[in-house]
């Protein structure tokens, strides 16, 4: 693996993953608060998964970003057999704050025991810069910044890009153009070339094809045979 001047990293399933208890606890919350049709916990977990996959596919197709509020309303609608009257008394700010509090109670975890070590070795060994380039879904960028701080990941990164904050999702080429602008905003990278940048992620569409469409090198990990440790080879 060549060493690059700047590394862009996807977040979910690349550097972090969900706490195993979070999705069950989230389903319990929706079971107690929005479940007029008496769906089971297993059904609610399945609905969350369906909404997550559907919105991710839509974002990849359109290059736009479906907000967490919209996603939560989709879940509630599906739980109540698409009865939109179920939206009437929902305080979306309260709901998001409750979900964020739940996230911090069941904090995501670092993807593997190789993650922190590999980032540290990579940055020390090549005097490069790093950023996060992440699509968001039920969790917004403002919460993910806190998660990275809690997991001791935040100090590695010179800047962070989240789809809900810029209104654009990978593989939209504009996402990677904004990443390039951010990389060139680092004093040591003022004249950095596309060939000096590597985007690392798990998603072959959003991460790999998206980066390549912008003329940026990419490297897939975790969803194939490669891991973050391969960046050091």
N, C-alpha and C positions, 0 to 999 in steps of 0.2 A: 504493500500500500504506500503510495506517495504521500509525503507530508504537504499540507496546504497552508496558505497564509490565513484563511478564514474557514471556520466550520459552522454550518447552520444545522441545528438539531431539531427534529421533530420531538414532541414531548411524550404523549401517551403511547405506551407500548414500545417506546424507544428508550426513554430515560426513566419513566415512572409507569406504574400500573395501579389499578384500584385496590384498595383494601378489601380483602375477601368478604368482610362483614358489611361493607357500605351498601351494596345493592339490596341486600335483604332488609337492612334497617330502613332504607329509603322506601322500599315496598311496604313495609309495616306502617310507615307514616302515611302513605297514600291510602292504604287499607283503612286506617282509622278516620281519615279526614274527608275522603272524596269517593266513597265506595257505595253509592246507593244501589248498585246492581249486585252487590255481594260477591265480587270477584275474589278468588283465592289469592294468597300471597304468590304462589307459583304463576298464576295468570298475570298478575301485576308485573312481576319480574319479566315475564315474556313480553308484555306490552312495552315496557321500557326498552327492551332490546329491539323490538320492531321499530319503534320510533327513532331510536339511535341509528339503526342501520338505514332507515328510509331517509332521514335528514342528512346523514353523511353522504348518501348517494346523490341526493338533490344538490347538496353543496358542491360535490365534485363535478356534477354536470353543469351547473349554472355558474360556478365560481363565486357565488354570493355566500351569505351567512344567515342561517336560520337561528334566531335568538333563543336563549334558554327559556324565556317566558313562553314563546310559541311552542316549544317542545313539551313543556310541562302541560300546557293546555291540550296538546294532542294526546298525551297520556290520559288525562282526565276524561277527555271526550271518548276515547276508546274504552276506558274502564266503564263508562256509563252508556255504552252502546250508541255513541255519537249523539247523545242528547245535549245540545248546546245550552239548554237551560241550566246545566250543571256548572256553567261558567259564572252564573249571576253574582254570587257572593264571594268570589275568590279575590283576595287581596294579593296581587302578584308580587309586590315588594315583600310582604310578609312571607310568602311562600319561598321566594328565592333566598331570603335571609335564613329561613329555617333549613333549607337545603345546604346552604353554605356552612351553617353551624354543624349540621350533621357530617358534612365532609371533613371538618376539622376534628370532630370527635372520632371519626374513622378515617384517619389521614391516609392518602395514597402512599405507596411505598416505592422505594427505588427499585428499578426493574430487576437488577441482579447485583450480586456481590462484586461484579466486575466494573460496574458503572462508575462509581466515584474514583476508583483507582485508575481506570483508563482515562477519564477526563483529566485527572491530575497529571498523569504521565504525558499525555498528549500535549497539554498546554505547556508544561515545563520543558519538554523536549524540542519544541519547534517555535516557541515565541509567537504563537498564533493567537487569533481572537476567535471568540465563540458568540453565537446567538441562539435563541429559541425561535423556531418558526412553527407555530402550532395552530391547527384548526381546533376550535372549541365546540362544545355541544351543551350538555346540561350544566357544565361548570365554566364560568366566565374567566377571562384573563386576569381580572383583579384578584380573584381567589387563587388562581394558579401561581401568581407571583408570591403569595404568602406560603403556598405549599412548597415552592422551591426554596424559600428561606428556611422553612422548618426542616427540610430534608438536607440542608447544607449543600444544595446545588446552586443557589443563586449567585455566590461569589465567582463562579466560573464564567458567567455570561456578561458580555458587554452591553447587550440589549435584548429585549424580548418582543416578539411580534405575535399577536393573537387575533384570530379571524373576527371575533366579535368586536374588537376595538378598531379594526380597520375596514370592516364590512366586506372583506374579501376572503375566500377560502382557497387553499391549495386544491387543485393544481392550477388555479388561475395564474397566468403568467405575471400579472401585476403584483401578486403576493411576493414572488421572487425578485421582482424589480425593486420593491420596497426593501426587501432584505439586502439587496445589493447597495441601495442608497445608504442603508444603515451601516453596512460594513465599510463603505467608503467614507462615512462620517467619523470613523475611528482614525485619529491622526496618523498612525503608522500604516494605514491602509488607503491613504488618499488616492493613490493611483492603481489600486488593486485591479487585476484583470480577472475576467470570468474563469480562466483556466486555473486561477489560484484559489478558487472557492469550491468546497465540497458540502453538499447537503446530505444529511444522514437521517434515514427514517425507515419505518417498517412497512409503509403502504406503497405498493407498486404503482398506483395511480396518482395519489395526491403528492407523494414524496418523490418517487423516482421519475415518472413521466413528467410531472410538473417541473422539476428542476431541469431536466433535459430540454424541455420546451423553451426554457429561458436561457439555454446555453451554458448551464451550470453543471458541473460534475455531480453525480449522486452515488450513494452507496446504501444498499438495503441491508438491514439487520433485523434479527429477532423473529421475523416471520419466515425466514429461510434458514439456511445452515450457518449464516454469519452472525457474529455478535460484535458488540462494541470493542472487544479486545482485538478484533481483526484490524482496527484502525492503527494499531501499534506495530503491525507486522511489516 
